[in-house]
Amino acid sequence: MSGGVAYVLMSVGFTEKRCNLDSVDLEPLVEDPLFAAPDKSRDESRELEAKVVKDLVARHFELTASPRAAWILNNWTEALARFIKVFPHEHKRVLA
């Protein structure tokens, strides 16, 4: 991964050992500074970022008819709790 933020649905067998934690942080969705505007509460920021992720999954489903994307959309509340954000240190530094 080089730049940008990745949203990953954690699945059985996920482990931080599979990530290079020297170059990325794993965070809950609400911590993204792109969405944490000073005039927004944490709940508003979480809702905005969750909408971005849901829109990305919906677009993926529209383009691919992916059964996994369909499951995520049909079970959104459960799925949302399983998403993490992979945030490269370099990208975070640029945003700061």
Residue pairs with C-beta under 8 A, 6 or more apart in sequence:
1 24
1 86
1 88
2 88
3 88
3 90
3 91
4 88
4 91
5 32
5 34
5 85
5 86
5 87
5 88
5 91
6 85
6 86
7 29
7 53
7 56
7 83
7 84
7 85
7 86
8 83
8 84
8 85
8 86
9 72
9 79
9 82
9 83
10 82
10 83
10 84
11 82
16 26
19 26
19 86
23 88
23 89
23 90
24 86
24 87
24 88
24 89
25 86
25 87
25 89
25 92
26 84
26 85
26 86
26 87
27 84
27 85
27 87
28 84
28 85
29 46
29 49
29 50
29 53
29 80
29 83
29 84
29 85
30 36
30 42
30 45
30 46
30 49
31 85
31 87
32 45
32 49
32 85
32 87
33 92
33 95
33 96
34 95
35 45
35 48
35 49
35 52
36 42
36 45
37 45
40 48
50 80
53 80
53 83
54 73
54 76
54 80
57 69
57 72
57 73
58 69
58 73
60 66
60 69
61 69
61 70
61 73
71 79
72 79
